[in-house]
Amino acid sequence: MRERLLFWAMAALAGLLGAPLSAGEPTKEAGLVSLADAFPKFYDTTAGLPEAERVTRFRTEFHALLPGFYARRDRTETNYDKAIAKSLTDFPTIRVKYEAVEKSFPKAFVAGQKSFRKTFPDYRLDVPVYLLHSLGEMDGGTRELDGKTVGVFGADVIARIHTPVTMKPFLDHEMFHLYHHRFFPGCDPLWCNVWEEGMAVYVASKLNPGATDEQLLLNQPRPIRPEVAPRLREAMCSLRAKFDSTSEEDYAPFFFGRANKGSFPPRYGYLLGYLLVQKIGATMTLDRLAKLPPDKVKTALSAAIDSYGSCSQS
């Protein structure tokens, strides 16, 4: 029933926003290019092939679709092939919703930018943005491809986890990332990611008053707040301990959706970042927060963590 409701809601959204753009046609205002129809076409044309041959053909054809995204150095060969095979196997279960996203998203993206500019009038989209099948990697975010920043929206993950109720806050979250990189250049330590993601959740909450944890994606892959709130000081201390770390092993429990070995739920860094920015933002405008330089951000985050209590082991 949930899937049927989502399909009709997404179809209605497409109708409200106007006729969809054809795949590959850029939306002039937004700079979005849809490559999403390439996956269902590939799925249909290779349906009768053995899995190994389909995977090989996928690698050849999709490497050229968006150079650097499908053939990134951070992908291992084995895991990449498994992701391709799984995405092909699972596609029938999301196809209806995927194609609804493909049709509705370009216009929703343009409408989202128009709404976002009401709060951030100096927003401009200065990086290319693509809608595609992400092989389960992401619903939205930025990636460095061949030394250039691009925005990427994964129609497959959007179809799997989003509903019309979550789309507006989700777009605000991702629009903020596209805006924020102008004022907060990327950096590697964990505190940088806490700030970037905490800011995006905070902005989504401010632009959508009364937004629930579901709308802010603080329930993925399971509700975060119920497990973290009773142990908030301990959670903040776990962040304090890794504050300056640049290790992916330390980063993963805070922001990856997969199960982790720690005692807190996956992605709990999004909630911690949101709460810290909320505390810092109590005396600042959104515009000032968005434009804080890294040195002031680090100091403010450190003080906000300390406000939750001592992390002394004694």
HELIX and SHEET records of a PDB file:
HELIX    1   1 ARG A    2  LEU A   17  1                                  16    
HELIX    2   2 ALA A   38  THR A   45  1                                   8    
HELIX    3   3 GLU A   51  HIS A   63  1                                  13    
HELIX    4   4 GLU A   77  PHE A  116  1                                  40    
HELIX    5   5 ALA A  155  ILE A  161  1                                   7    
HELIX    6   6 PRO A  164  HIS A  180  1                                  17    
HELIX    7   7 LEU A  190  LEU A  207  1                                  18    
HELIX    8   8 ARG A  225  VAL A  228  1                                   4    
HELIX    9   9 ALA A  229  ARG A  231  5                                   3    
HELIX   10  10 LEU A  232  ALA A  241  1                                  10    
HELIX   11  11 GLU A  248  PHE A  255  1                                   8    
HELIX   12  12 TYR A  268  ILE A  280  1                                  13    
HELIX   13  13 GLY A  281  THR A  283  5                                   3    
HELIX   14  14 LEU A  286  ALA A  290  1                                   5    
HELIX   15  15 PRO A  294  ASP A  306  1                                  13    
SHEET    1   A 4 LEU A  32  SER A  34  0                                        
SHEET    2   A 4 VAL A 129  LEU A 132  1                                        
SHEET    3   A 4 LYS A 148  GLY A 154  1                                        
SHEET    4   A 4 GLY A 140  LEU A 145 -1                                        
END                                                                             
